[in-house]
Amino acid sequence: MEYTHLGRLALKVSRLCLGTMNFNPPFVSQEDSFAIMDAALEAGINFFDTANVYGFYYSESQSGLTEEIIGRWLAQNPARRRQIVLATKVYGKMGEAPNDQGLSAYHIRQACEDSLRRLQTDHIDLYQMHHVDRHAPWEEVWQAMETLIQQGKVIYVGSSNFGARHIARAQCAAAQRNLLGLVSEQSLYNLLDRQVELEALPACREYGMGFLPWSPLKSGMLAGVLQKSADQGRQTLETWMPELIEKRRAALQGYEDLCRQLGEAPALVGLAWLLHQPGVTAPIIGPRSVEQLHSSLR
């Protein structure tokens, strides 16, 4: 496994980040989730990403389930905690009360405590704001984050789904408090979704932030979806895929033709392309099996 610095930090992370959004039934069982994390750690992947809301696919009341699964895995062998850089997120709706979501200092504090409990750890290495909260002034957000850092509950703070202007505002507000500020941004980025190249990715390079692409294969669209649908039938596709395939068929056909010429699997080509883009730290892969994980390593 290759490692790189997370943006301007001395911290080193693997060039692939293990995404865990699928770690909940009916997608991936706890047993299979444990096997995937075991295999990732054995392969040298030391960067694990999750979020407090993950688990909601099974039931809206199950937000937090994925963090619980990771926590049980860590509890099996406490030494694992020192081997990984653990990232989670705050923002999403975690209850029915008015302050059970967003980036108020009130919610950030409670959400952090809840994540620590579910993850069965005493600190979060990278605490990411899952979305921009336009109602939360940066003075309030950074005050809450600064308190968590002083308490030793959070080491670094990152963002997710932020635009360039939000990144700039966050960094300016952090500088006024003499804080390190945002160290990374996690955004949608793949061969079909390249909007971040206009502003967000250049902003991250300017501020020395790591960049973590999510959905690097467009939920399987860049994993040879045309060939798979031809071989296995339309019924094997996600319900939203057929319409998008028709809209992007020419691009997808050209892409899969190129991959055949290269003699490489489309999923590998898509990941390799991301790994070679300036400013990209680690694409976030979301394997649903050990086999899918291993196929990404090459």
N, C-alpha and C positions, 0 to 999 in steps of 0.2 A: 504494500500500500504506500502511496505517496502522500506526503503531508505538506501543508502550506500554512502560512500565518493567516489568521483571521483579520484581514485588512491590515491596519497599521499596528495591530497588537503583537506582542511577543508570543501570545497563545498560538499553538499549532493544532490544526484539525486535519482530518483525513479529507482527501479530494472528493470523496463521496460522503454524503450525509444520509443517515438512515432515517427516513420519514416513517412515522408510526400511525398515520391517520387511519389506516386499514386495520389496526390492531383492535378490533372489536367485532363480535358477531353481528351479522351473519357473514362478514367478509373473512376474517381471520380469527380463529379460536385462540384462547389464552395459551394453550399448549403449543400451537404453531407459532404464535408470537414469540414465546420463549425460545423456540428453536431458531427462528430468524435472528433474534438478538444474539444468541450464542454464536451463530455462524458469522454474523457481522463482526463481533468482537474478535473472534478467532482469525478473521480475514484482515484485521487491522483497522477496521472502521471504528474510530473513537468519538464520532460526532453523532449524537442522537437528538432528533427533533420531535417535539410533540406540542400539544396545546391543551388547555384546560377544557375546551369544549369538545374535544375529540371523544367519540363514543356516541354522539347524537344520532348516527345513522340507525342504530338499533332502537333507540327510544329517546325522545327529547329529554326525558328525565334521567337518561344515562350519560349526560355530559360529565366528563371526569373519568369515565370507565377506562380510557386508554392510559391515562396517568396511573390509575390503580394497577393496571396490568404491568406497567413498567416498574412500579413500586414493589410488586410482589416478586418480579424477576430480580431486582436489586437485593431484596431481602434474603433471597436464596443464598447469595454470596456477597456479603457487604464489601469485599475487596473490589468488586466490579465498579463500585461508585468512583473509585480513584482512577479508573482506567478510561472513563468516558467524560466528554464534555456534554453536559445535559442541558438542553434548551427546551423551554416551554413558553407559553404565550398567555397574555391577559387581554381581555376586552369583551369577549362574547358573553351572551346571556347565560347565567348559571343559576337562575332562580326567578321567582315571580315578583320579588320585591323591587321597588323603583331603583334601588342602588345596586342591583345584582348584575350589572353590566357596565361597560364603558371604562373610562380612564380617570374617574374621580379618585382622589387620594383615599377616600373611604373604600372604594371597591378594590383598588390596587392592593391595599394592605390586606383585606380579607381574602382576596383571590390568591395572593401569594401564600398566606398561611394554609389555605385549603390545598393548593398544589403541593406544598411541602409535605403535608400529611398524606396525600394520595401517593406521592412519589416515594414516600418513606425515606426522605433525606433531610438534611439540615440546611441545605443551600441549593440554589439554582445557579448554574454557571452563566447562562445567557437567558435573560428574561426579556421577551419580545412583546412589544405592543402589537396586537394582531391587526388592528386597523387604526386609522386616525379617528380621534374623538373631537369633533369640531366644537363641542361644548366645554371641553376641558382646557383651561389655560395652561400654557407650558410651565408657568411658575408652580401650579398645583401638581402637575405630573412629575416634574423633576424633584419637588420637595418630597413626594412619596417615594420615588426611586432612591433618592439620596439617603433617606432614612433606612430603607431596606439594605442598602449597601453598607451603611455604618453598622447595622445590626449583624452583618455577615450572612444575611439570607440571600443576597443576590451579589454576583461578582460583576457581570457586564450587562448592559442594557442594549437591546436592539429593536428594530422596527420591522413591520411586515405590511405590505400593500400600501406603502407610503409613496406619494408623489415627490418630485424633486423639491417643490416649494415647502412641503411639510418637513422634509429632511433638513432643509436649510434653516427653517424656523426653530426646529428642535435643537439643532447644533448651536445656533446663536444663543438660545436661552440657556443651554447647558454651559456654554463658555462664560456667561455672565455669573454663573455660580461656581466657576472653576471646576467643573465636572468633566469627566472623560467624554460624556455624551454618547450618542449612538455609535456602536461599533460595527453594526451589520444591518443589512436590509434584506428581507426575504420577499421576493416578488415572482409573479407569473412570468416565465421566460422559457421559450422553446422556439423551434424553427417556424412555427405557425403564429406565435405571439411574440412580437419583437418590439412592442411599443416602448419598453424600458430603455431601449438603445437611444431614444431621443433625448431624454432628460434624466431619468432616475439613475440609470447606470453611470453616466458621466458624473452626476452629483456624488455618487458613492465613491468613485475614483478620486474626485476632488477632495473629499473629506477623509479619505483613507479608510473607508468602510469596507468590510467584507460584503460579498453579494452572493445570496443563496437562492438559486432558481427553484421555484416549486412547479410541479407538473412538467418536468423536463420532457416528457413524451406525450404531452397533451392527453393524459388519461388513456393512453394506448393508441391514440390516433397516429403517432409516429413510430409505432411498433409493428408496422406491416399490416395495417387494418384492412386494406383492399384485398391483399392476398388471403388473409384469414377469413374474411367474409365470403370470398369466392370458394374457399376450401370447406368451411364449416357452416356456411349459411347465414343469412341475415339475422336469424333468431338468436344468434350467439352474441349480438352486439348490445351495448347499453342502449336504452330507449332513446337517448338524445343523439346518438351517433349518426344514424342514417341521414338525417337532414343536414348535419354539418359535413358529412362525407360528400354529399352531392354539391354543396357550396364550394368545397375545396378539392374536388376530385382531381382537377388538372394538376394542382400542386402536389397532391399526395401521389398521383401516378408518376409524375416526374421524379419524385423523391424515391419511391420504391424501385423505379427503373435504375436510378443511379446506384442504389444499394446493391442491386443485382450485379451491376457492372463491377462494383468494388468487391463483390463476393463476401459482403458483410451483412449481418442482421440489421434491419432498420433501427431497432432499439439501441444497438451499440453505436451506430453512426450518429444518432441524435444526441446521445450522451457525450460522445467524443467531440462533437461540434461545440457543445456548451463548454466543455472543459478547456477549449482553446480560445474562448472569447475573453478579451481583455477585461480584467476586473472581476471575473467569476471565481469565487472561492471553491464552492462545493455544490453541485446539483443535489437536490433532495430526492432520493429514490424511494419508492413506496412498494417494496415487494410484498406479494401475498403468499410467497412460498420461499423456502430455502433455495429451490432451483432458480427462481427468478432473481434472487439476490446474487447467486453465483454467476449467472449469465451477465450481470452488470459489471463484474469485477475486471474483466479483460479490458 
